[in-house]
C-alpha cells in the first residue's frame, strides 16, 4: 500500500511539471588547415599532393555517418562536395600564383 501511494505521488508530481524544451547551441563549423609550403606547386606531383591533402581535410571536417543512416550519409556526401568545391577555389588561386604563402583553410559548410 505504501509503495502504491509513493508511485501515485510521483505520478502526480511529474504530470504537474511543465516541460521545458531546450535547443542545442549551434556548433561552429569545423576547420582544418592544409599546409603546402613544402610542395612544389609548379609540378603535377605537387598539385596532386595538395589535392590529396585537401581531400583528407574535407573528410576530417565533414565527418562520417553510419551505414544505416541514409539521411546522414547524404548530408556527409553533400558537405564533402560543397566543402571540396570551396577549398578547390582557394587551392586553384594558390597553385596559379605558385607561392608558398598562407596555408589553405578547409571549413565545413555545415554547422
Secondary structure, DSSP 8 states (H G I E B T S, - for coil): -HHHHHHHHHHHHHHHS-------------EEEE--TTS-TTSHHHHHHHHHHHHHHHHHHH----TT-HHHHHHHHHHHHHHHHHHHHHHHHHHHHT---S-EEEE-S--
